[in-house]
Structure formats: structure tokens, C-alpha cells
């Protein structure tokens, strides 16, 4: 009995049933709760297969795939050194500014003035030329120039 | 009607997303084809949003949405499926009642499907997923495989039957655990 209804249900769901087959299935579904459960399970399967197919297409097209990008290790260490350098230069400036005579003394301590000038220019250089430890392709616009090559 | 971008809208979206899958299964239980179900789902979503001001947050959103969907499906079937063989209203109501009661079972079966698909031979798995991919034409798929459309349908019937038995078995086994 069940084998027949498996086929009839699938024919109905596919839109292939004749009027007589539809009427027979309708009557059987009204009379038999177990057959109604089978019918509903088929419809649920039909829906779930549609979703599974859609998910498979998305996977194949690469959407939702997790891509591992190279970890920018250089970023943290380079920035550390940059900030350490800047902090040291600031510390030197503060120390010299607190020395007797202050930063306003020019002729009395030429070596100190030279150090201050050199520290100031070092800071200026650092702020003008921040390091760029990331590869160029990680820039948002770099993808227009060159795509990353991720080795398999 | 509520305006966009307010908390009301966010609340609606959250509730709708939570129950969308169950609602889709429920709608599917009342109509014979996936295309009909998709259209009814769209109509239902619009009506749910339009009536969301009337929704009492103390009530079960799923029950309320099922009520709206049932009405939409019956209207759709009466208005637009005159030329096709469809079940009468009494049976559609009966199926809707059964589907609402089988909500949990259907969710469990959908979850079990992935396992069952993995148990199929790869060629069969690919075939059934291709057959269910939007835009696939059965006659073209059959020709690609060097089969007639009829023999392809028969193979698909057997695969679906095997999958259904597998998900039913899997869910029954998990219920015992």
C-alpha cells in the first residue's frame, strides 16, 4: 500500500497527477492520519532539499567560505618599535627641558640644543613617515591593482 | 503601519527570522508546489508586517503567523490554482492542523537531512541537489546524463524515498536517546 502512495504523493507534488489520481489521494489522506504524516514529511523533505541545493550552490560559489589570510605579525612588532622610539624621543625632550637653564638657553649649551634639534627632527620624520608593515594588497584600494596569491 | 528603522521593525524582523523556517514548512504543507509556497510566503510576510501593530506580544508569534499564513494559502488556492488539481479546503485545513502539530518533527527531519545526504553515493547526491537547484530543467539534466526524463524522474523518486526513510529513521532513533 505504502509504495503506491509514495509514488502518488511524489506525482502530486511534481504536478503530474491526473484528476482521478488527485481525487484518490485526497480521499486517502482524509481517511488515514498516517498517510497525511507521510505526505507532510515528503513536503518537508522537498523544502529541505531545495534549501540544501541552495546552500551547495553558495558553497560552490565561495560565498560563506572561510578564507585564511596571512596573519600580519609584522604589524604589532613594527608599531611597537615605532611607539617606543617616539616615546624615547619625547622623554629626552622632557629631560632636557627640565635641566637648569631650560630649553630657551641657546648659546650656553650648544650640545644640548643640537640634541634637542636632532630629537625634534627625528620625531618629525617618524610622524611624516609611519612604517607600513602590511603588504600593499591589504589596502582597500590595492585590490584594484593586484590580487593576493594565497598558496594552497 | 509602523515606520521603518524603528524598534518595532527590529522586533518584527527578529521574530520573523526566528520562525521563518517553521512558517515556510507550514505554508508548504498546504500547497502542492514550491513556487506556490514561495509566493504565499511573500504575501504572508507582507501581511504579518502590515498587521504587526495588532500583534499582542504576550501571544505566541508562531501561532499568530500560522493563522495568517493559513488564510493566505486558502485565498491563494481559491484564487489562483483553479486550473490545477488541488485538494479541497477541508483537507487543506486538516493538513495545516497536522503540520502545526508536527512542527518539531519536521525541524528534526530537516536537521537530519544533511547526515542522510552524506550517506548517499556521491553521484546520487549530486544529481538530487542539481535537480533541486533553481533554474534546473529536468529534460536538460536528463539529456546531460544520457537518460530520458522519465527514467530520471524514477531515479529521483527512489532517492527521495530513500532520503525520507533515512530522516524518519534518524529522528526516531534520536527520540529514543
HADDOCK unambig.tbl for C-alpha pairs under 7 A between the chains (distance, minus, plus):
assign (segid A and resid 13 and name CA) (segid B and resid 32 and name CA) 5.11 0.50 0.50
assign (segid A and resid 13 and name CA) (segid B and resid 33 and name CA) 6.05 0.50 0.50
assign (segid A and resid 19 and name CA) (segid B and resid 85 and name CA) 6.04 0.50 0.50
assign (segid A and resid 22 and name CA) (segid B and resid 85 and name CA) 6.44 0.50 0.50
assign (segid A and resid 26 and name CA) (segid B and resid 87 and name CA) 6.25 0.50 0.50
assign (segid A and resid 30 and name CA) (segid B and resid 91 and name CA) 6.40 0.50 0.50
assign (segid A and resid 36 and name CA) (segid B and resid 95 and name CA) 6.98 0.50 0.50
assign (segid A and resid 40 and name CA) (segid B and resid 29 and name CA) 5.88 0.50 0.50
assign (segid A and resid 40 and name CA) (segid B and resid 99 and name CA) 6.79 0.50 0.50
assign (segid A and resid 42 and name CA) (segid B and resid 164 and name CA) 6.92 0.50 0.50
assign (segid A and resid 43 and name CA) (segid B and resid 28 and name CA) 6.50 0.50 0.50
assign (segid A and resid 43 and name CA) (segid B and resid 29 and name CA) 6.22 0.50 0.50
assign (segid A and resid 44 and name CA) (segid B and resid 25 and name CA) 6.02 0.50 0.50
assign (segid A and resid 44 and name CA) (segid B and resid 106 and name CA) 6.50 0.50 0.50
assign (segid A and resid 45 and name CA) (segid B and resid 164 and name CA) 6.85 0.50 0.50
assign (segid A and resid 48 and name CA) (segid B and resid 110 and name CA) 5.84 0.50 0.50
assign (segid A and resid 49 and name CA) (segid B and resid 129 and name CA) 6.95 0.50 0.50
assign (segid A and resid 49 and name CA) (segid B and resid 132 and name CA) 6.51 0.50 0.50
assign (segid A and resid 50 and name CA) (segid B and resid 132 and name CA) 5.23 0.50 0.50
assign (segid A and resid 50 and name CA) (segid B and resid 133 and name CA) 6.67 0.50 0.50
assign (segid A and resid 53 and name CA) (segid B and resid 129 and name CA) 4.78 0.50 0.50
assign (segid A and resid 53 and name CA) (segid B and resid 130 and name CA) 6.81 0.50 0.50
assign (segid A and resid 53 and name CA) (segid B and resid 132 and name CA) 5.81 0.50 0.50
assign (segid A and resid 53 and name CA) (segid B and resid 133 and name CA) 5.31 0.50 0.50
assign (segid A and resid 54 and name CA) (segid B and resid 133 and name CA) 6.28 0.50 0.50
